[in-house]
Amino acid sequence: MTDVAGPSLREQLQQIAEPFVAEVVAHPFWAGLCDGSLPPESLAHFVLQDTAFLLPACGRAFAHCASIAADDAFSALLAHCAFATVESAPRLRDALGGLAPGFGVELPSGRPDIAPETHAYCSFFRACATESFAAGIGGLLPMMWFHLEVCRTLRTSGRPGSRYAAWVDVYDPGEGAWQAVRAVLGMVDGFGERCAPAERARLAEAFSLGARHEWAFADGGLRRPGWPA
């Protein structure tokens, strides 16, 4: 059992998250989306990588964690997260298709090639989910949580009528997604109260690595580096 005299696992993750969230939301990709200066090719790259690869990988990782959860309530919550994540991919891809001409960018036909940063992040999801419940939840939570922090910044700091305002309207999943994040954080607290110290440490470690992948994925969207060979 974990010593519960100290901070809860949720509080520990919030402490870890604070500096990472600040760095992620300040990244030039999101700043450019906010003020309209982001090249439309970068937005298209990000969304196509997200919808073709990252969201499906995240959904499958949630589903695997649901299948190995020891608590039925945890399984039900994570299965819902898996469904919502996978379901969002075609919706976002179709929305970009409708908005792209107005952004002045032509989307490629067919499935894109997976980018290096996307491959790394998808591989991370698979590795964490198959390792253990603790690693899986720790690895998945930053994508779920930081996405909403980014959307909140886009809403509060975006310029009215900016180039990408219509995309922000589509991209922000709204209050229902915050409810899901709060539910998962509550689940994390329940898990933290009865898990072994090593499991708690592994969840926090995976969370920190997932936060770094969130930054790297936005950076890849901006720079679109491609494979070196």
PALOMI-103287 format. One line per field, with one value per residue (C-alpha): residue number from 1; x, y, z. Coordinates in steps of 0.2 Angstrom, whole numbers, plus 5000, padded with zeros to 4 digits. Example, Ala and Ser with C-alpha at 12.3 -4.5 7.8 and 13.67 -1.06 7.14 Angstrom:
<recs>
i = [1, 2]
east = [5062, 5068]
north = [4978, 4995]
up = [5039, 5036]
</recs>
This chain:
<recs>
i = [1, 2, 3, 4, 5, 6, 7, 8, 9, 10, 11, 12, 13, 14, 15, 16, 17, 18, 19, 20, 21, 22, 23, 24, 25, 26, 27, 28, 29, 30, 31, 32, 33, 34, 35, 36, 37, 38, 39, 40, 41, 42, 43, 44, 45, 46, 47, 48, 49, 50, 51, 52, 53, 54, 55, 56, 57, 58, 59, 60, 61, 62, 63, 64, 65, 66, 67, 68, 69, 70, 71, 72, 73, 74, 75, 76, 77, 78, 79, 80, 81, 82, 83, 84, 85, 86, 87, 88, 89, 90, 91, 92, 93, 94, 95, 96, 97, 98, 99, 100, 101, 102, 103, 104, 105, 106, 107, 108, 109, 110, 111, 112, 113, 114, 115, 116, 117, 118, 119, 120, 121, 122, 123, 124, 125, 126, 127, 128, 129, 130, 131, 132, 133, 134, 135, 136, 137, 138, 139, 140, 141, 142, 143, 144, 145, 146, 147, 148, 149, 150, 151, 152, 153, 154, 155, 156, 157, 158, 159, 160, 161, 162, 163, 164, 165, 166, 167, 168, 169, 170, 171, 172, 173, 174, 175, 176, 177, 178, 179, 180, 181, 182, 183, 184, 185, 186, 187, 188, 189, 190, 191, 192, 193, 194, 195, 196, 197, 198, 199, 200, 201, 202, 203, 204, 205, 206, 207, 208, 209, 210, 211, 212, 213, 214, 215, 216, 217, 218, 219, 220, 221, 222, 223, 224, 225, 226, 227, 228, 229]
east = [5000, 5005, 5009, 4994, 5001, 5009, 5001, 4989, 4994, 4983, 4992, 5009, 5004, 4997, 5014, 5023, 5011, 5012, 5029, 5026, 5009, 5017, 5030, 5017, 5004, 5018, 5025, 5026, 5014, 5000, 5005, 5004, 4987, 4981, 4986, 4984, 5003, 5005, 5008, 4993, 5004, 5009, 4991, 4987, 5002, 4998, 4980, 4983, 4996, 4985, 4969, 4978, 4989, 4990, 4972, 4969, 4985, 4979, 4962, 4969, 4980, 4965, 4956, 4970, 4971, 4952, 4954, 4967, 4960, 4956, 4941, 4925, 4922, 4939, 4936, 4920, 4928, 4943, 4932, 4922, 4939, 4944, 4928, 4928, 4946, 4944, 4928, 4935, 4948, 4936, 4927, 4942, 4949, 4933, 4932, 4949, 4944, 4930, 4941, 4957, 4952, 4949, 4966, 4974, 4981, 4977, 4976, 4985, 4974, 4976, 4984, 5000, 5016, 5019, 5031, 5046, 5038, 5021, 5030, 5039, 5023, 5012, 5026, 5027, 5008, 5009, 5024, 5016, 4999, 5007, 5019, 5007, 4991, 5001, 5013, 4998, 4988, 5003, 5008, 4990, 4985, 4996, 4988, 4970, 4974, 4986, 4975, 4961, 4974, 4979, 4961, 4958, 4972, 4966, 4949, 4955, 4970, 4964, 4961, 4943, 4940, 4958, 4963, 4960, 4945, 4934, 4946, 4948, 4929, 4930, 4946, 4939, 4929, 4921, 4916, 4912, 4930, 4935, 4923, 4932, 4949, 4942, 4935, 4952, 4961, 4949, 4952, 4971, 4968, 4959, 4973, 4986, 4978, 4981, 4995, 5013, 5026, 5034, 5018, 5015, 5033, 5031, 5015, 5023, 5038, 5027, 5017, 5033, 5038, 5021, 5022, 5038, 5030, 5016, 5028, 5038, 5022, 5018, 5036, 5035, 5019, 5027, 5044, 5038, 5055, 5052, 5064, 5082, 5084]
north = [5000, 5018, 5030, 5042, 5055, 5064, 5072, 5062, 5054, 5067, 5081, 5074, 5074, 5091, 5097, 5088, 5094, 5113, 5117, 5105, 5113, 5130, 5124, 5115, 5130, 5142, 5132, 5142, 5129, 5134, 5152, 5153, 5144, 5157, 5172, 5165, 5165, 5147, 5140, 5131, 5117, 5114, 5113, 5101, 5090, 5090, 5086, 5072, 5064, 5066, 5058, 5045, 5038, 5046, 5046, 5028, 5023, 5032, 5024, 5007, 5010, 5016, 5000, 4989, 4998, 4995, 4977, 4975, 4986, 4977, 4988, 4987, 5005, 5009, 4998, 5007, 5024, 5019, 5010, 5026, 5036, 5024, 5026, 5045, 5046, 5034, 5042, 5060, 5056, 5055, 5070, 5081, 5075, 5078, 5096, 5100, 5094, 5107, 5121, 5118, 5128, 5143, 5141, 5140, 5123, 5107, 5091, 5076, 5062, 5045, 5041, 5051, 5043, 5042, 5056, 5052, 5061, 5052, 5035, 5038, 5044, 5029, 5017, 5025, 5022, 5004, 5001, 5009, 5001, 4983, 4986, 4989, 4998, 5011, 5014, 5015, 5027, 5038, 5038, 5042, 5056, 5070, 5069, 5069, 5083, 5094, 5095, 5103, 5115, 5120, 5122, 5133, 5144, 5145, 5151, 5164, 5171, 5169, 5184, 5186, 5182, 5176, 5164, 5148, 5153, 5141, 5127, 5131, 5129, 5111, 5106, 5111, 5096, 5106, 5103, 5085, 5081, 5091, 5079, 5064, 5071, 5074, 5057, 5049, 5060, 5053, 5036, 5039, 5045, 5028, 5018, 5028, 5024, 5006, 5003, 4999, 5013, 5006, 5007, 5025, 5030, 5021, 5030, 5047, 5043, 5038, 5054, 5065, 5056, 5058, 5076, 5077, 5068, 5081, 5095, 5085, 5081, 5100, 5104, 5091, 5099, 5115, 5110, 5094, 5087, 5070, 5055, 5058, 5044]
up = [5000, 4997, 5011, 5009, 5022, 5008, 4992, 4983, 4966, 4957, 4967, 4962, 4944, 4945, 4951, 4937, 4924, 4929, 4920, 4906, 4902, 4902, 4889, 4878, 4877, 4874, 4859, 4843, 4835, 4847, 4848, 4829, 4829, 4842, 4832, 4814, 4810, 4809, 4791, 4785, 4780, 4798, 4804, 4790, 4794, 4813, 4810, 4797, 4809, 4824, 4815, 4805, 4818, 4835, 4840, 4835, 4844, 4860, 4858, 4857, 4872, 4882, 4877, 4883, 4899, 4901, 4898, 4912, 4925, 4941, 4945, 4934, 4936, 4929, 4914, 4910, 4911, 4901, 4888, 4886, 4884, 4870, 4861, 4862, 4856, 4841, 4836, 4836, 4822, 4807, 4814, 4815, 4798, 4789, 4797, 4791, 4774, 4774, 4781, 4772, 4756, 4766, 4774, 4757, 4759, 4748, 4758, 4751, 4745, 4754, 4770, 4774, 4779, 4797, 4804, 4815, 4830, 4827, 4826, 4842, 4852, 4845, 4850, 4867, 4869, 4864, 4876, 4891, 4889, 4887, 4901, 4915, 4920, 4929, 4915, 4903, 4912, 4916, 4897, 4891, 4903, 4896, 4879, 4886, 4899, 4890, 4874, 4885, 4892, 4875, 4870, 4885, 4880, 4862, 4868, 4880, 4870, 4852, 4842, 4837, 4819, 4817, 4803, 4812, 4823, 4814, 4817, 4836, 4837, 4830, 4839, 4857, 4863, 4877, 4895, 4892, 4889, 4905, 4915, 4908, 4913, 4930, 4931, 4926, 4939, 4952, 4946, 4947, 4965, 4969, 4961, 4970, 4987, 4985, 4973, 4977, 4978, 4963, 4953, 4959, 4954, 4937, 4933, 4937, 4926, 4911, 4914, 4913, 4897, 4889, 4893, 4883, 4869, 4869, 4866, 4853, 4843, 4842, 4837, 4824, 4817, 4816, 4808, 4798, 4799, 4790, 4791, 4788, 4776]
</recs>
